[in-house]
Amino acid sequence: MSECIYNQSEDSLYDDNFHDKLVWTLQRFAPQQGALVYNVFVDRPFSFMFFAKVDEIPGKPFAVEQLKEDEFEDMGINDEDAKVYIHRIVRK
């Protein structure tokens, strides 16, 4: 299994105009089965629509999963003002 770390700007996830280009990039950077992509952002729950777009790719080549809070170390960031979100995207 190969691993690919893909970090994108939170603002590009927020702006729907970037989603198609980000999906294109994701497909190019994680072309092989088993490629792992992690996305981390803080306090941006409105950005989740990008992951819906990934799930809508024809043939559903990626599985998207939000990690539970007990699956990672938030280094004390999680409080009521700032929440850490980590998503794992795996090429099927």
N, C-alpha and C positions, 0 to 999 in steps of 0.2 A: 504494500500500500504506500502510495506517495502522499506527501503532505504539501499543501499550498496555503500559505497565510495571505489573506487578501484583506487589506484594511482600506476602508474608504471614508471619505469625509461624511460626517453626520449630515451636513447641509446638502450634500448630493443625494443622500437617501431621502431627505425631507422633500426635495424638489422633484416632483413626478416627471419633469422634463428630462431628468438624467437616467431614469429607470431603464429604458431600452438600451442605452449605451452601457450601463452597468451590467445588465444581463448579458450583452454581447461580450463584454470583457470577462465576466465570470466564466462563460463557456470556453473562452480562449485560454484563460489562466488555469482552469481545472478541467482539462479535456479527458483525462484518464479515469477509469472506474476506481473508486476508493479515494479520490482526491478530497482532502478536507479543507474547508474554508471556514474561518472564524470571523465573526464581526462583533465588535464590542463598541457599545456607546453608553453614555451616561445620561439618564433623565430625558430620553427622547422617544416616548411611547408613540408619538404620531408618525414615526418613521417605519412602522411595521408594514406598510403597504408594499414596500419593495419586496419583502419576502413572499407576499401573495403573488406578485408578478413572477418571481422565480418559480413558484409552485404552478403557475399557469403556462410554463414553457411546454410546447407540444412534446409529447412522449414522456413528460415528467422526469427529466434526467437527474434531478436533484431532490434530495430529502432535506427539508429545513426543520430544525428543532431548536427551540429556545431552551437553554440550560436552566435548570432549577437553581435557586440561590444556594442550595447546599452542595452544588457540584463545582463551585469555584470559590476562590478566596477574593472577597471584595475589598480587602485591605482597608476596611473601616469606612468605605465610601457610602455604603447603603445606609441611608437615614431617610427621614421624610422629605428632605429637600433634594436629594440626589439618589437615584436608583441606577444600578448597573444592570445592563442587559447584554447577554452574550448569546449569539446564535451560531449554531454549527450547521454548515451546509455540506452535504456529502454527495459526491457524484455517484450515482447508482451504476 
